[in-house]
Each structure stands twice: as structure tokens, then as C-alpha cells.
Amino acid sequence: MFQSIFAKKLTQVVSVPVMVTAASVALLTACSDDDDDNNSPAADVTLSQVQENYVDMAYAAYSDSLATAETLKAAVNVFLAAPTEANLTAARVAYKAARKPYQQSEIMRWDETIAGDTDLTADGEGPASVDAWEGQVNAWPLEENRIDGIIAGDSTITKQSMIDANGFEEDGTTENEANVTTGVHAIEYMLWDRDDNARGPGSRAADEFGSDADCVGDAATAECRSSQYLRVATELLVDDLTEMTAEWAPAAEQTQGTLAYNFLNSDKALGYMIQSIASMSVGELAGARLAAGLWRKDAPNPGDFKKGDYEEEHDCFSDLSHVAVYYNFVGVKNAFSGSYEKLNGDVVKGASFGQYLKQLDEGLYTELKTQLDKADVQMKIVFDAGERATNPRSFDQIIADSEATYENSAAKTAELIAVETAITDLAQVELVILDINDAFTLAGFDPDGIGETD
């Protein structure tokens, strides 16, 4: 029913662009990052070209995510062979590097609507959607006690046992989404430990792990079980990213049942792209990843404060939330601009959603671009604050700043102001996206699925 209601209107939308000649494709490829930043006329792009480039960007982002996960796995293996503080630091550096591409790839979520259109088991393997797969890879917040309990127990730690435990209580049947046992944040916890203060990351020591030489046979010390948990979690992450990268590889575009094939052949692809931009900007970034942890004025009751929660910080164990949220936002920009910069410096670029929107309605294009540009300035302030060599300011410190304003509103720091401004700018993206949907009634877009900022 949903598809049939909007099919006619969507067909009208996608028929607007003209076919692109070989010469115009060459011109498009040579364009700068934003198509309105130069005076040369931009060639029209088709929706199918936008979809093709989107798949290319997804493959590049997942390939980079896989490469950095493999580097992390290698660093973890070196550390577990010789658990020294220097090797632990190297593994932590590898973890940080892995966050950059993966966080950009998260823009590929919110695909369950289009995933339901085709038989995703036709290729005999692979995930049903990015959303269905993502919970094993990047779920958070994480309840540390669940992992501690597994390490303190006597059951064999394997990939399958970790998968089976993910999202469940110890009884294996009672669901609890906070009991995250797999993925990035499980690895983060093992490398850093709990973050019990607002002025730094966790401080797990290298000697909490057993060396390969000491952990042979059935060695069941806490140190050896910690080593096994970290090793298996990292191996599983590589497995998961290998699977997802294959779903977007060039060969997958011609293979029925893959996510790439499904996206390229879905009449809901445009609605999906808009859904992803809106949901990541509003519900995830402005809401769950920026606003949720802060002490903030209560929107329904401006005289009251909503209490913050340090547990809502995204990469709380490592204090790398500034990296996580910034590259989530870069993923939004990528989706809009049709551009992804690979780790080796090469740029994947082609027909973009932004160009396509500009052809349909230049006013709406300008509104959306303006909001993203405004948010970009603030998100960069937050990122730079966490990265600066002198007096860095992590996100948990910004949460602490917000708590201080509960007593003294004049105590706001520049970083807190930047976060609050970014929340406002990102929340405004929803209004523009809703206007776009009102104008074109896009199949695959769910206004109720955008999420909220508070």
C-alpha cells in the first residue's frame, strides 16, 4: 500500500533530470566539492547516477573500515603476545584510527524500508540490512558488568558465545539491549576500562592481560580470559566488516540479494538517502550523541533543567567521542555532496544527492546546504577541541561544563556553546527535510523515523 500510494509522485520526481552525455559526465567528475562553488554550468544528473555513486562511497567507506579493523587486530595480537604499556598504547591508537571511516559509514543505516523490497537471501548469505547488522558492530551504551561477568566465568569465550550473549542477560533469554558483548565498544572497553571521571579516559593497565606464552592450553586466569575476550572481539569485528564490505563491492552490484543490488534497484532509494541524512542529523547526532548527555534546559518547561548523564557519551571509555560524532557528521556531508575521502587520500566523487535536489528545487537545496554548513562550523570546533595538543577538551568535560551551568549559566565554555549550537543547527535539518518530502512525497521516507533531539 505504501509503495503504491507514492509511486506516481516519485516517478514524476525521478523523471525530471535529462540523460547525461559522456562529455557532461567528464565535466561532472572534474567539479569541485560543491557544485555551486564555481561559475561553470553543472550538468544534470540522474537518480541512477546518484545511486551508483552512493554505492561506490559505501564500498569505499566499508573497505577503509575493514582495513583499519585489520590493523587494529594486528595491533591487538602484538599486544597480547607482549602485554606492555607501549603495545597497549599502540592498540589504542589503532582503535582511534578505525573510528574515522566506520563512523562515516553509519550514514548507510536506516535501510530496512528498502531492504524489505527484495529477497535478500537470494545470494545465500549476508545481512538482511545495514540496520540489522549494525547492532553487533557498534551498539552502545554498554553495560560493563556483562562483559566482566563473562570474563569472570568459566564458559569458553568464542565468537558464537559472544554473539549469543549480545543483548541478553546471563540467562540467555531475557533481553537487555545494554548488555553489549560484541563490536567496537566492547573492544574499546577492554582497551581502556571504565571511565569513572569527567577528566580523562579509562585507565586499564597492560598487566591485566596475559601473554600468549602464559595463556596456553586451558589457562583460566582473569588475565588470560581478558586476553581471549579482546582477541575474539577483534576477530569478530573483522569478520563482520568483511561481510559488509562484500555487500557493496562492485561484483555485488550485479548479484541479486546483496545490499548494493537492492539499493540500486529500489524505487525507494531517494527516500532512503533523505531518511539517512535526517535521522543521523537529528535523532542520532543532535539527540542521542550530543544532547542526551548534557544538562540542558527542558524544552517543554524552559525554566527547568534536564539532567545529563555521562553514560550517554558515545565513546566514553576512550574519551574519543569528539572523533565519533565529528565523523558521523562527515558521513552526512558525504551523503549530501556525493564525496568520500579515502584513507589513502583518494576521493570517491560523483553525482550527488545535493546536485539532484538542486535540479528539483534550488531553494530547498540552498536551505539544506546552509544548515549543514552551519553545523559543520560547530562540529569542527568540538573535534578540534578534543584533538588539540594543549589543553584538549573531551566530550565528558563538555558534559561537566553543562552540569556547571545548572548553577551558573554564565559559566558556559566555547566548546559547550558549540555543541549546543550544533544541536540547534542539526535539529533544523528536520524542517528542511520535511519540506522536501512535502514537495515530492518520497516513497521510502518515514517522517516519524527521524527521531528527536531530547
C-alpha positions as CSV (number, residue, x, y, z in Angstrom):
1,M,0.0,0.0,0.0
2,F,2.7,2.5,1.0
3,Q,4.6,1.9,-2.3
4,S,1.5,2.2,-4.5
5,I,0.4,5.5,-2.8
6,F,3.6,7.3,-3.7
7,A,4.7,5.5,-6.9
8,K,3.2,8.1,-9.2
9,K,4.6,11.1,-7.4
10,L,8.1,9.5,-7.1
11,T,8.0,8.7,-10.8
12,Q,7.3,12.4,-11.5
13,V,10.3,13.3,-9.4
14,V,12.8,11.0,-10.9
15,S,11.8,11.9,-14.5
16,V,13.0,15.5,-14.1
17,P,16.7,15.1,-14.9
18,V,17.8,14.6,-18.5
19,M,20.2,11.9,-19.7
20,V,23.8,12.7,-19.2
21,T,26.2,12.5,-22.1
22,A,29.8,11.3,-21.8
23,A,31.1,14.8,-22.1
24,S,28.9,16.0,-19.2
25,V,30.0,13.1,-17.1
26,A,33.6,14.2,-17.6
27,L,32.6,17.7,-16.6
28,L,30.8,16.5,-13.5
29,T,33.8,14.4,-12.4
30,A,36.0,17.5,-12.6
31,C,33.7,19.6,-10.5
32,S,34.8,21.0,-7.1
33,D,33.4,19.7,-3.8
34,D,30.2,21.8,-4.0
35,D,28.6,22.2,-7.4
36,D,27.8,25.8,-6.8
37,D,31.3,26.9,-5.8
38,N,32.3,27.7,-9.4
39,N,30.7,29.6,-12.3
40,S,30.7,26.7,-14.8
41,P,27.3,25.3,-15.5
42,A,26.7,21.9,-13.8
43,A,25.5,19.0,-15.9
44,D,22.2,17.4,-14.9
45,V,22.5,14.2,-13.1
46,T,20.1,11.3,-13.0
47,L,18.9,9.5,-9.9
48,S,20.5,6.3,-11.1
49,Q,23.9,8.1,-11.3
50,V,23.4,9.3,-7.7
51,Q,22.6,5.7,-6.6
52,E,25.7,4.4,-8.4
53,N,27.9,6.9,-6.7
54,Y,26.3,6.2,-3.3
55,V,27.2,2.5,-3.7
56,D,30.8,3.5,-4.6
57,M,31.1,5.6,-1.5
58,A,29.6,2.9,0.7
59,Y,32.1,0.4,-0.7
60,A,35.0,2.8,-0.1
61,A,33.9,3.6,3.5
62,Y,33.4,-0.1,4.4
63,S,36.7,-1.0,2.7
64,D,38.5,1.6,4.8
65,S,36.7,0.4,7.9
66,L,37.8,-3.2,7.2
67,A,41.4,-2.1,6.6
68,T,41.6,-0.2,9.9
69,A,39.9,-3.1,11.7
70,E,42.6,-5.4,10.4
71,T,45.2,-3.0,11.5
72,L,43.6,-3.0,15.0
73,K,43.5,-6.8,15.0
74,A,47.2,-6.9,14.2
75,A,48.0,-4.3,17.0
76,V,45.9,-6.4,19.5
77,N,47.8,-9.5,18.5
78,V,51.1,-7.8,19.1
79,F,49.9,-6.5,22.4
80,L,48.7,-9.9,23.6
81,A,52.0,-11.5,22.6
82,A,53.7,-9.0,24.8
83,P,51.3,-7.1,27.1
84,T,53.4,-3.9,27.6
85,E,52.1,-0.4,28.1
86,A,53.7,0.6,24.8
87,N,51.9,-2.1,22.9
88,L,48.6,-1.2,24.7
89,T,49.1,2.4,23.6
90,A,49.6,1.2,20.0
91,A,46.4,-0.8,20.1
92,R,44.5,2.2,21.4
93,V,46.0,4.3,18.5
94,A,44.7,1.7,16.1
95,Y,41.3,1.8,17.7
96,K,41.1,5.6,17.2
97,A,42.1,5.3,13.6
98,A,39.3,2.8,13.0
99,R,36.7,5.2,14.2
100,K,37.2,7.6,11.3
101,P,36.0,5.5,8.4
102,Y,33.4,3.5,10.3
103,Q,31.6,6.5,11.8
104,Q,31.3,7.9,8.2
105,S,29.8,4.6,7.1
106,E,27.0,4.8,9.6
107,I,25.1,7.0,7.2
108,M,24.2,3.8,5.3
109,R,21.8,2.8,8.1
110,W,18.0,3.3,8.1
111,D,17.7,0.9,5.2
112,E,15.1,-1.6,6.5
113,T,12.4,0.0,4.3
114,I,14.2,-0.6,1.1
115,A,15.7,-3.9,2.3
116,G,12.2,-5.3,2.5
117,D,11.6,-4.9,-1.2
118,T,13.7,-7.8,-2.5
119,D,14.8,-11.3,-1.5
120,L,17.9,-10.6,0.4
121,T,18.6,-14.3,0.8
122,A,18.9,-14.8,-2.9
123,D,22.7,-14.8,-2.7
124,G,22.6,-17.4,0.1
125,E,24.4,-15.2,2.6
126,G,24.9,-11.7,4.0
127,P,22.9,-9.5,6.3
128,A,19.3,-8.5,5.7
129,S,20.1,-4.8,6.1
130,V,22.7,-2.5,7.5
131,D,20.4,-1.8,10.4
132,A,20.0,-5.5,11.2
133,W,23.8,-6.0,11.1
134,E,24.9,-2.8,12.9
135,G,23.8,-3.9,16.4
136,Q,26.6,-6.5,16.5
137,V,29.2,-3.9,15.4
138,N,28.6,-0.6,17.0
139,A,25.9,-0.9,19.7
140,W,26.0,1.4,22.7
141,P,25.7,2.3,25.6
142,L,27.4,-0.7,27.0
143,E,26.8,-2.3,30.4
144,E,30.4,-3.2,31.6
145,N,29.2,-5.7,34.2
146,R,28.0,-8.1,31.5
147,I,31.5,-8.4,29.9
148,D,33.1,-8.5,33.3
149,G,30.8,-11.4,34.2
150,I,31.7,-13.4,31.1
151,I,35.4,-12.9,31.9
152,A,35.0,-13.9,35.5
153,G,33.0,-17.1,34.4
154,D,34.3,-20.4,33.1
155,S,32.5,-20.7,29.8
156,T,34.6,-20.9,26.7
157,I,34.9,-17.5,25.0
158,T,34.2,-17.9,21.3
159,K,32.7,-15.7,18.6
160,Q,29.5,-17.6,18.7
161,S,29.2,-17.3,22.5
162,M,29.8,-13.6,22.3
163,I,27.1,-13.3,19.6
164,D,24.7,-15.4,21.7
165,A,25.2,-13.2,24.8
166,N,24.9,-9.9,22.9
167,G,21.7,-8.1,24.1
168,F,20.8,-10.7,26.7
169,E,21.1,-11.2,30.4
170,E,23.1,-14.1,31.8
171,D,20.2,-16.5,31.5
172,G,20.4,-16.2,27.7
173,T,16.7,-15.5,27.2
174,T,15.9,-12.2,29.0
175,E,16.6,-9.3,26.6
176,N,18.7,-6.3,27.7
177,E,20.0,-4.1,24.9
178,A,22.6,-2.5,27.2
179,N,24.3,-5.9,27.6
180,V,26.6,-5.3,24.6
181,T,29.2,-8.0,24.3
182,T,30.4,-7.6,20.7
183,G,31.7,-4.9,18.4
184,V,33.6,-1.6,18.6
185,H,32.6,-0.6,22.1
186,A,33.3,-4.0,23.7
187,I,36.9,-3.6,22.3
188,E,37.0,0.0,23.5
189,Y,36.1,-1.2,27.0
190,M,38.7,-3.9,27.0
191,L,41.4,-1.5,25.9
192,W,40.5,1.4,28.3
193,D,38.2,0.1,31.2
194,R,35.6,2.1,32.9
195,D,35.7,5.9,32.6
196,D,34.9,6.9,36.2
197,N,35.8,10.5,36.0
198,A,35.0,13.6,33.9
199,R,38.6,14.5,33.2
200,G,40.1,11.6,31.3
201,P,39.5,8.1,29.7
202,G,39.6,4.8,31.5
203,S,43.0,3.6,32.7
204,R,43.2,-0.2,32.2
205,A,46.8,-1.5,32.8
206,A,48.7,-3.7,30.4
207,D,49.3,-6.3,33.2
208,E,45.5,-7.0,33.3
209,F,46.1,-9.2,30.2
210,G,48.0,-12.4,30.0
211,S,50.7,-13.0,27.3
212,D,50.3,-15.7,24.7
213,A,53.1,-17.6,26.3
214,D,51.4,-17.6,29.7
215,C,47.9,-18.4,28.3
216,V,48.4,-21.8,26.7
217,G,46.1,-24.8,27.0
218,D,43.2,-24.3,29.4
219,A,44.7,-21.3,31.3
220,A,41.8,-19.7,33.0
221,T,43.2,-16.8,34.9
222,A,41.4,-13.5,34.7
223,E,44.3,-12.1,32.7
224,C,44.2,-14.9,30.2
225,R,40.4,-14.7,29.8
226,S,40.7,-10.9,29.3
227,S,43.2,-11.6,26.5
228,Q,40.9,-14.1,24.9
229,Y,37.9,-11.8,25.1
230,L,39.8,-8.9,23.5
231,R,41.2,-11.2,20.8
232,V,37.9,-12.8,19.9
233,A,36.0,-9.5,19.9
234,T,38.6,-8.0,17.5
235,E,38.5,-11.1,15.2
236,L,34.7,-10.9,15.1
237,L,34.8,-7.2,14.2
238,V,37.0,-8.1,11.2
239,D,34.6,-10.9,10.2
240,D,31.6,-8.5,10.4
241,L,33.2,-5.8,8.3
242,T,34.4,-8.3,5.8
243,E,30.8,-9.4,5.3
244,M,29.5,-5.9,5.0
245,T,32.3,-4.8,2.6
246,A,31.3,-7.6,0.3
247,E,27.7,-6.5,0.2
248,W,28.8,-3.2,-1.5
249,A,31.7,-4.5,-3.7
250,P,31.5,-4.0,-7.5
251,A,30.5,-7.6,-8.0
252,A,27.7,-7.2,-5.5
253,E,26.0,-4.6,-7.7
254,Q,25.2,-7.4,-10.2
255,T,24.3,-10.0,-7.6
256,Q,20.7,-10.3,-6.5
257,G,20.3,-10.5,-2.8
258,T,23.1,-8.1,-1.9
259,L,22.6,-4.7,-0.3
260,A,24.1,-2.9,-3.3
261,Y,21.9,-4.7,-5.8
262,N,18.9,-4.0,-3.6
263,F,19.7,-0.3,-3.3
264,L,20.3,0.2,-7.0
265,N,17.1,-1.5,-7.9
266,S,14.8,0.1,-5.3
267,D,12.3,2.8,-6.1
268,K,12.7,4.0,-2.5
269,A,16.4,4.8,-2.8
270,L,15.9,8.6,-2.8
271,G,13.6,8.5,0.2
272,Y,16.2,6.3,2.0
273,M,19.0,8.8,1.3
274,I,16.9,11.6,2.7
275,Q,15.9,9.4,5.7
276,S,19.5,8.7,6.5
277,I,20.5,12.4,6.3
278,A,17.6,13.4,8.6
279,S,17.9,10.5,11.1
280,M,21.7,10.8,11.5
281,S,21.5,14.6,11.8
282,V,18.5,14.8,14.2
283,G,17.8,11.6,16.1
284,E,21.3,10.4,16.3
285,L,23.7,13.4,16.4
286,A,21.6,16.2,17.7
287,G,19.8,13.8,20.0
288,A,21.4,10.6,21.2
289,R,25.1,11.6,20.7
290,L,25.2,15.2,21.6
291,A,22.1,16.3,23.6
292,A,21.5,13.1,25.6
293,G,24.5,13.5,27.9
294,L,24.1,17.2,28.6
295,W,22.4,19.2,31.3
296,R,20.0,21.2,29.2
297,K,17.0,23.5,29.6
298,D,13.9,21.4,29.3
299,A,12.2,22.3,26.0
300,P,8.6,21.8,27.3
301,N,9.5,23.6,30.6
302,P,12.2,26.2,29.8
303,G,12.5,27.1,33.5
304,D,13.7,23.5,34.3
305,F,16.8,21.6,33.5
306,K,17.1,18.2,32.1
307,K,19.7,16.3,33.9
308,G,22.6,15.0,31.9
309,D,24.2,11.6,32.0
310,Y,27.9,10.8,31.5
311,E,26.9,7.2,30.4
312,E,25.4,8.7,27.3
313,E,28.8,9.8,25.9
314,H,29.4,7.8,22.7
315,D,33.0,6.6,23.1
316,C,33.0,7.1,26.9
317,F,35.8,4.6,27.8
318,S,38.4,6.2,25.5
319,D,37.2,9.8,25.6
320,L,37.1,9.8,21.8
321,S,33.5,10.9,21.4
322,H,34.7,14.0,19.6
323,V,36.1,11.8,16.9
324,A,33.0,9.6,16.7
325,V,30.4,12.4,16.5
326,Y,32.5,14.5,14.1
327,Y,33.0,11.7,11.6
328,N,29.3,10.8,11.9
329,F,28.6,14.3,10.7
330,V,31.2,14.0,7.9
331,G,29.1,11.0,6.8
332,V,26.1,13.3,6.5
333,K,28.1,15.7,4.4
334,N,29.4,12.9,2.2
335,A,25.8,11.7,1.5
336,F,24.8,15.3,0.5
337,S,27.9,16.1,-1.5
338,G,28.5,12.7,-3.1
339,S,32.1,12.7,-2.0
340,Y,34.1,10.4,0.3
341,E,37.8,10.9,1.0
342,K,39.6,7.5,1.4
343,L,42.3,6.9,4.0
344,N,44.9,7.0,1.2
345,G,43.8,10.5,0.2
346,D,41.9,9.4,-3.0
347,V,38.5,10.9,-3.3
348,V,35.4,8.9,-4.5
349,K,33.2,11.5,-6.1
350,G,30.3,11.5,-8.5
351,A,26.7,12.5,-8.9
352,S,25.3,13.7,-5.6
353,F,22.0,13.9,-3.8
354,G,22.7,17.6,-3.4
355,Q,23.0,18.1,-7.1
356,Y,19.9,16.1,-7.7
357,L,18.0,18.1,-5.2
358,K,19.2,21.4,-6.7
359,Q,17.8,20.3,-10.0
360,L,14.4,19.7,-8.4
361,D,14.3,22.7,-6.2
362,E,17.2,25.1,-5.8
363,G,15.6,26.8,-2.8
364,L,15.3,23.6,-0.8
365,Y,18.9,22.7,-1.8
366,T,20.2,26.0,-0.6
367,E,18.3,25.7,2.7
368,L,19.7,22.2,3.4
369,K,23.2,23.1,2.4
370,T,23.1,26.2,4.6
371,Q,22.0,24.2,7.7
372,L,24.7,21.6,7.1
373,D,27.4,24.3,6.6
374,K,26.4,26.0,9.8
375,A,26.5,22.7,11.7
376,D,29.9,21.9,10.2
377,V,31.5,25.0,11.8
378,Q,30.3,23.9,15.2
379,M,31.2,20.3,14.9
380,K,34.7,21.2,13.8
381,I,35.1,23.3,17.0
382,V,34.2,20.2,19.1
383,F,36.5,18.0,17.1
384,D,39.4,20.4,17.2
385,A,39.0,20.9,21.0
386,G,39.4,17.2,21.6
387,E,42.4,17.0,19.3
388,R,44.5,20.0,20.3
389,A,47.8,19.2,21.9
390,T,47.5,21.9,24.6
391,N,44.5,21.8,27.0
392,P,42.4,19.4,24.9
393,R,38.7,19.3,25.9
394,S,37.0,15.9,25.6
395,F,33.2,15.4,25.4
396,D,32.9,14.3,29.0
397,Q,34.4,17.6,30.0
398,I,31.8,19.3,27.9
399,I,29.2,17.4,29.8
400,A,30.7,18.5,33.0
401,D,30.6,22.1,31.7
402,S,26.9,21.7,31.1
403,E,26.4,20.5,34.6
404,A,28.2,23.6,35.9
405,T,25.7,25.8,34.0
406,Y,22.9,24.3,36.2
407,E,24.2,26.6,38.9
408,N,25.7,29.4,36.8
409,S,24.5,30.0,33.2
410,A,27.4,32.4,32.7
411,A,29.9,29.5,33.0
412,K,29.4,28.2,29.5
413,T,32.6,27.4,27.7
414,A,33.2,27.9,24.0
415,E,33.0,24.1,23.4
416,L,29.7,23.8,25.2
417,I,28.3,26.7,23.2
418,A,29.5,24.9,20.0
419,V,27.8,21.7,21.0
420,E,24.5,23.5,21.9
421,T,24.6,25.5,18.6
422,A,25.3,22.3,16.6
423,I,22.3,20.6,18.2
424,T,20.1,23.6,17.2
425,D,21.6,23.6,13.6
426,L,21.2,19.9,13.2
427,A,17.6,19.9,14.5
428,Q,16.8,22.5,11.8
429,V,17.7,19.9,9.2
430,E,14.5,18.1,10.1
431,L,12.4,21.1,9.0
432,V,14.1,21.3,5.6
433,I,13.8,17.5,5.1
434,L,10.1,17.6,5.9
435,D,9.7,20.5,3.3
436,I,11.4,18.3,0.8
437,N,9.1,15.4,1.5
438,D,6.1,17.7,1.3
439,A,7.2,18.9,-2.1
440,F,7.9,15.5,-3.6
441,T,6.2,12.9,-1.3
442,L,9.1,10.4,-1.4
443,A,8.5,6.6,-1.1
444,G,10.8,5.1,1.5
445,F,10.8,8.2,3.7
446,D,9.2,8.0,7.2
447,P,8.9,11.4,9.0
448,D,8.2,9.6,12.2
449,G,11.5,7.7,12.0
450,I,13.7,10.8,12.2
451,G,14.0,10.8,15.9
452,E,14.2,13.6,18.5
453,T,16.9,15.9,19.8
454,D,15.9,15.5,23.5
